[in-house]
Amino acid sequence: MPFDHNDHYHRLLLRTIGRASGGTGGRALDVGCGTGRFARRLAAAGYTVDAIDPSAEVIAEARAASGTGDGDGDGDNPRYRQADITTTALPAGHYDVITALASIHHVPFATVARLRDALAPGGTLVILGCAPESGPVDLLRAAVAVPANAVARLAVWTRDRATGRQVPAKPPVAEPTLPLPAIRRQAATLLPGATVRRKLFWRYLLVYRHPR
Ligand SMILES: C[S@@+](CC[C@H](N)C(=O)[O-])C[C@H]1O[C@@H](n2cnc3c(N)ncnc32)[C@H](O)[C@@H]1O
């Protein structure tokens, strides 16, 4: 039953980005774009989007889902590229917005320094991240999240059955290993001033604004 925790937060992410950037559009990079659902929402919101993922399979699916062209040429938006964020060359000081949805735990957290350096002055990095559950706060949260998740899954399943909507392919997943306190510590060093907040459905939201 496909209630996708990342998709659930798309509207929150777009609001967060809009508030941070003044909703003016600009250049965006989506890291670990999977089949491109959020990259397409960024493009629809007025951004010129580069979207990267090392999986040839999901990049092919993202391109197929693009309305125009093959999604990898000049003028295509989003422009999808098969690439690894830890090694691919990123233009310095270039992007107004960088997003990473459920992908940063696939790479060393310090990779955020590459993303920071690719932000234009005043640009915003938004990470919807995954961290392992630990401690009483997470237990309490799970007590609310588990039943809420069951209700949301049932609602999505019912809607999909009624509309005949095809369930999208699942991109590669990995178990998160870096706990939230360690993420906060590393963020404080690498992304000074970043905020990190837990969200209900096993995600955290990190927002960093690059100095102007
Ligand atoms: C759980 S999926 C999330 C996909 C998408 N962001 C979404 O919200 O549906 C994690 C994605 O991170 C990608 N990924 C893994 N290692 C990566 C790397 N080194 N650089 C960029 N993306 C990576 C995976 O291929 C996968 O598509």
The ligand as an SDF file (V2000), in Angstrom:
LIG
                    3D

 27 29  0  0  0  0  0  0  0  0999 V2000
   14.9730    6.4810   -0.8990 C   0  0  0  0  0  0  0  0  0  0  0  0
   15.4000    7.0240   -2.5030 S   0  0  0  0  0  0  0  0  0  0  0  0
   14.6210    8.6340   -2.5640 C   0  0  0  0  0  0  0  0  0  0  0  0
   14.3650    9.0590   -3.9790 C   0  0  0  0  0  0  0  0  0  0  0  0
   13.6160   10.3930   -4.1410 C   0  0  0  0  0  0  0  0  0  0  0  0
   14.3770   11.4950   -3.5910 N   0  0  0  0  0  0  0  0  0  0  0  0
   12.2290   10.3400   -3.5610 C   0  0  0  0  0  0  0  0  0  0  0  0
   11.9030   11.1780   -2.7210 O   0  0  0  0  0  0  0  0  0  0  0  0
   11.4380    9.4560   -3.9860 O   0  0  0  0  0  0  0  0  0  0  0  0
   17.1390    7.4620   -2.3460 C   0  0  0  0  0  0  0  0  0  0  0  0
   17.7630    7.8510   -3.6660 C   0  0  0  0  0  0  0  0  0  0  0  0
   19.1180    8.2700   -3.4150 O   0  0  0  0  0  0  0  0  0  0  0  0
   19.8890    7.8380   -4.5060 C   0  0  0  0  0  0  0  0  0  0  0  0
   21.3180    7.8020   -4.1850 N   0  0  0  0  0  0  0  0  0  0  0  0
   22.0020    6.7930   -3.6070 C   0  0  0  0  0  0  0  0  0  0  0  0
   23.3150    7.0750   -3.5670 N   0  0  0  0  0  0  0  0  0  0  0  0
   23.4570    8.3010   -4.1290 C   0  0  0  0  0  0  0  0  0  0  0  0
   24.5890    9.1120   -4.4440 C   0  0  0  0  0  0  0  0  0  0  0  0
   25.8390    8.7100   -4.1390 N   0  0  0  0  0  0  0  0  0  0  0  0
   24.3830   10.3060   -5.0660 N   0  0  0  0  0  0  0  0  0  0  0  0
   23.1260   10.7100   -5.3700 C   0  0  0  0  0  0  0  0  0  0  0  0
   22.0170    9.9670   -5.1190 N   0  0  0  0  0  0  0  0  0  0  0  0
   22.1840    8.7780   -4.5130 C   0  0  0  0  0  0  0  0  0  0  0  0
   19.3100    6.4430   -4.8080 C   0  0  0  0  0  0  0  0  0  0  0  0
   19.6780    5.9590   -6.0930 O   0  0  0  0  0  0  0  0  0  0  0  0
   17.8320    6.6880   -4.6470 C   0  0  0  0  0  0  0  0  0  0  0  0
   17.2130    7.0420   -5.8580 O   0  0  0  0  0  0  0  0  0  0  0  0
  1  2  1  0
  2  3  1  0
  2 10  1  0
  3  4  1  0
  4  5  1  0
  5  6  1  0
  5  7  1  0
  7  8  2  0
  7  9  1  0
 10 11  1  0
 11 12  1  0
 11 26  1  0
 12 13  1  0
 13 14  1  0
 13 24  1  0
 14 15  1  0
 14 23  1  0
 15 16  2  0
 16 17  1  0
 17 18  1  0
 17 23  2  0
 18 19  1  0
 18 20  2  0
 20 21  1  0
 21 22  2  0
 22 23  1  0
 24 25  1  0
 24 26  1  0
 26 27  1  0
M  CHG  2   2   1   9  -1
M  END
$$$$
